[in-house]
Amino acid sequence: MRYTFDKEKLFINTFQPLKHKPFYGVPCGGIGCGAMGRDFRGGFCKFSLRPGLVEHKVDVIPANQFILSVRRDNRCIYQKVLSAADIVLSGQQLSAWDFSFPKKDVHYRSVVVNADF
């Protein structure tokens, strides 16, 4: 009941179960360290860093992306956000990041580890 009074999400909510979307990919993470879900476009859209609670976003979270940076002599010569998802930025939010990764160059590959307990 303490979650109800603190206005936090319920640990297990049988009235509003989590709906899985068709673009979810393989989660990154491991047992006990939380997980981040990537979609096939390279964007992060779902994460569960608190045990038992999944923070679910329908859209891609702009600040949670991988960025490729190539440096030479302590100077950045190339930098690109590695996501082909359609990301909408508001105002000056992340204005220094380059979100123009070409969709035609994205190839999604994932490996699911088969763990026997």
Secondary structure, 3 states (H helix, E strand, C coil): CHHHHCCCCCCCCCCCCCCCCCCEEEEEECCCCCEEEEECCCCEEEEEEECCEEEECCCCCCCCCCEEEEEECCEEEEEEECCCCCCCCCCCCCCCCCCCCCHHHCCCCCCCCCCCC
